[in-house]
Amino acid sequence: MEKEAVIVEIRAGTGGEEAALFAADLFRMYSKFANLQGWKQRVLDSHPSELGGFKEVIFELKDGDVFSKMKYEGGVHRVQRIPKTEKGGRIHTSTSSVAVLPKPKKAEIKIKPEDLRIDFYRASGPGGQYVQKRESAVRITHLPSGTVVTSQTERNQLQNKENAMAILEARLLEKRALQELEKLGEKRKAQIKWAKRAEKIRTYNFPQDRVTDHRVKKSWRGIEEIMTGRLDLIIKTLIEGEAQ
């Protein structure tokens, strides 16, 4: 089987700090799932929040049947629970969005050096404190498309630049795929459901110990176990659902 690679972007949605904490929970869930699958993981960029969540985290997964399993995770994930930040014990609903982008193979995306503007700046952590004094964080702007990517996870410019380029290539490939999709008929578009990022795909209801996937209209118990990366059953059901 050909080894696949993807870039996964998780962003906190509605719900403030609780959404950022949920984004971190999703990141841990996918990290553990990747570990169980024997995939390799590398964080390309992250923006932590004050309480240990993530406003955004971008990472690469590779060495296995990564895209064929992870493609079903793209969309809006919703959580219902009593947040750690809530003193009154009320259940809140928050969201985080997940994008799963196939990593382009070497010849798939060609970027001209003159189409890029590269800026270096200081990496910063939560609360605005500087993580380090050197300007090792990288921002790359792709001038023709206006796409902007950043990376600040590594201590040196070269590695951060490499990470940012990997994110940029994946986003440009996705943009091209979506443009091609626009040219196709409605019937074909309906078949490629996982390409739609804005759809609410799954709800994690902690008080009722239930995870529901809205695409296959099915629920599973044992939310704590699922959050430790036990996604096999859900993904198997989605694969079967798409085959029907």
PyMOL commands that set and color helices and strands:
alter all, ss='L'
color gray80, all
select helices_A, chain A and resi 16-37+66-73+113-115+126-128+157-183+186-191+193-195+223-226+232-243
alter helices_A, ss='H'
color red, helices_A
select strands_A, chain A and resi 5-12+40-48+54-62+75-81+92-102+116-121+137-142+147-151+200-205+210-213+218-221
alter strands_A, ss='S'
color yellow, strands_A
deselect
rebuild
show_as cartoon
